[in-house]
Amino acid sequence: MHNCLVEICKEFEKLKGFLNNPTKEQEEIVNRLFKSFMECFPTIKEEKLEYPSEFIEDIRLFNEGHELVNKKFEDIQIRYLMLSDFYDFVRVTKKYKKI
């Protein structure tokens, strides 16, 4: 797994209880990780093909400025859920092992 994705997963592990009672610090972490994810994912070339098409498509549309997709990701909980889905996927597929 690409190093930038590993770093995102490591940081994501620090977000405990986000959906129940997010702190300002946690919101900043989610926004930073989401931005990093949207910048990193397109650079991983053929590794992208190992991930569900929903990630590939949403990231592509977001980075192209697609209005509906960008509006959806204005919601910080949706940003968190995307990161959570990615984290869960890489854990289940054993691409990433928690340290």
Buried (B, 14 or more C-beta within 10 A) or exposed (E): BBEBBBEBBEBBEEBEEBEEEBEEEBBEBBEEBBEBBBEBBEEBEEEBEEBEEEBBEBBBBBBEEBEEBEEBBEEBEEBBBBBBEBBEBBEEEEBBEEE
